[in-house]
Amino acid sequence: MDIMFNNLSKQWDMIKEDVTPRLEALFKKSDFIGGKAIGEFEENFAQYCGIKYAVGVSNGTDALKLSLAAFEVESPCGVIIPANTFIATALPVTYISDITYDLILVDCDEYYQIDVELLELYLKKNRNKWKSCIIIPVHLYGHPSNMKRILEIAEEFNCFILEDSSQAHGAMVLNKKVGGIGDISAFSLYPGKNLGAAGDAGVITTNNEKLYKKVKSLRNYGSSEKYHYDFKGWNNRLDTIQAIIVDEKLKHLDKWNDMRIEKAKKYDDLFKDNNEIITPKTAPYINKQVYHIYAIRVEERDKLQTYLTKHNIPTIIHYPIPIEKTKPFKHLEHFDNKKAKQYANELLSLPMHPFLTEEEIEYIVERIKTFTK
Ligand SMILES: Cc1ncc(COP(=O)(O)O)c(C=O)c1O
């Protein structure tokens, strides 16, 4: 059985008839930079999320950087992120030199989201250290963070909220799609994401007109009018070819997310009687989890991974090295996040994509059960 961790070529099969004439038209017109497909995608994505504005950008890391840079904050500025996330959530604070940021890692909860009780406790003790503060909840693995509590905490401690929605396109909480709940949101459109381009791409969403105008300018050298510069910006525009791809894929996103949910349910059912495996939990406060990743926890994780590789079952560890153990963030080693550390040793992401077959899932679970017996 040739099991794939993700299957992007099946997505291409489903969009190529619609993408090809749009690419033909683009190459004829040659408006590669700032072409009309960008505006079309931005409008469609904003509408999909139920948000006023969307701004296409170069990738998810830049989406986070531009969003951070758009806030009017003063130094020192606390930036709080969950301890268990991809390094790209942490890196952008190192890209902006005008502000002194203080990066804080808060431990995660059983849903792998930022632990809101610890977040509140940390702010109670430390908020007075900074003039400004930004909270970055990451809707990790496609499961929304506890936005009700995060909104309350942000209000109480006067913090901005930047959602990192890179793994949760279409996920819902508070009866809204993620991306429109905090002040601003960054989405990666990396190929393997639930909504992914054919290369690097990203998008920012916000309901705030001022932030919208600023990120739009910042992505284009800091200019909203040619050769006039309001800010020190970057060249972080969305590529027109990528805009066409994600605009076509967006039409399939809900269906593909529902297919992921079906696959997750099948995994859950088959693992039901197995006490060795901890399957992903769904928090009572969410409306829709979109299973970007289906991560299980198991004690002998590394041995299990080797065993599955031998049986042609691809798996990935998201993420094997906690942020504070990576070279760029060694100075954060004093953050002793017990759960994040424990989970980094136990988590294993199983194949998950809309086109995974029942037989494939049965085979994967059977192999895991044989290993854990
Ligand atoms: C949670 C999270 N944040 C940020 C990023 C960065 O996105 P990109 O790779 O598009 O720069 C990713 C994905 O790679 C991610 O998963």
The ligand as a MOL file (V3000), in Angstrom:
LIG
                    3D

  0  0  0     0  0            999 V3000
M  V30 BEGIN CTAB
M  V30 COUNTS 16 16 0 0 0
M  V30 BEGIN ATOM
M  V30 1 C 1.5900 27.7440 12.9350 0
M  V30 2 C 2.3860 28.2590 11.7790 0
M  V30 3 N 2.7750 29.5370 11.7730 0
M  V30 4 C 3.4650 30.0520 10.7430 0
M  V30 5 C 3.8270 29.2790 9.6620 0
M  V30 6 C 4.6970 29.8800 8.6020 0
M  V30 7 O 4.1410 29.8420 7.3520 0
M  V30 8 P 5.0620 29.8260 6.0360 0
M  V30 9 O 5.7430 28.5290 5.9740 0
M  V30 10 O 4.0550 30.0370 4.9480 0
M  V30 11 O 5.9940 30.9830 6.1580 0
M  V30 12 C 3.4060 27.9400 9.6140 0
M  V30 13 C 3.6670 27.0510 8.4740 0
M  V30 14 O 4.6220 26.7160 7.9510 0
M  V30 15 C 2.6930 27.4090 10.7120 0
M  V30 16 O 2.3090 26.1350 10.7280 0
M  V30 END ATOM
M  V30 BEGIN BOND
M  V30 1 1 1 2
M  V30 2 1 2 3
M  V30 3 2 2 15
M  V30 4 2 3 4
M  V30 5 1 4 5
M  V30 6 1 5 6
M  V30 7 2 5 12
M  V30 8 1 6 7
M  V30 9 1 7 8
M  V30 10 2 8 9
M  V30 11 1 8 10
M  V30 12 1 8 11
M  V30 13 1 12 13
M  V30 14 1 12 15
M  V30 15 2 13 14
M  V30 16 1 15 16
M  V30 END BOND
M  V30 END CTAB
M  END
